[in-house]
Amino acid sequence: MKCPNCGGDELHLERINTTKANMPSENIILELADFYKVMGDGTRIKLLSALENGPLCVSDLSCCLNMTLSAVSHQLKTLKMAKLVKTNKVGKVVYYELDDDHIKKILDMGLEHITEKD
């Protein structure tokens, strides 16, 4: 079969087969899409960025971001369900922190990408 895009005599079957063999499963792709949906909110990015410096309680985050306690709590619940943040209770105070180093790396790499100069 002729390749309609490059005008070659045949489809690039070897490339097609290699690509298909290396594609993530449909379930993994859907999970990744959900991950990016959670990361695709400016308020949640602000919260994650604030937590890059270490654990903070809801009140601290509220002050840092000029948000209500309720708004911060709502977004933290979403981040916790997505396994982007974890909690640590000390007495009556719950501290939030990034779930692991991957989250910091993802934030740093994204920031590096959008701030790099042409």
Secondary structure, 3 states (H helix, E strand, C coil): CCCCCCCCCCCCHHHHHHHHHHCCCHHHHHHHHHHHHHHCCHHHHHHHHHHCCCCEEHHHHHHHHCCCHHHHHHHHHHHHHCCCEEEEEECCEEEEEECCHHHHHHHHHHHHHHHCCC
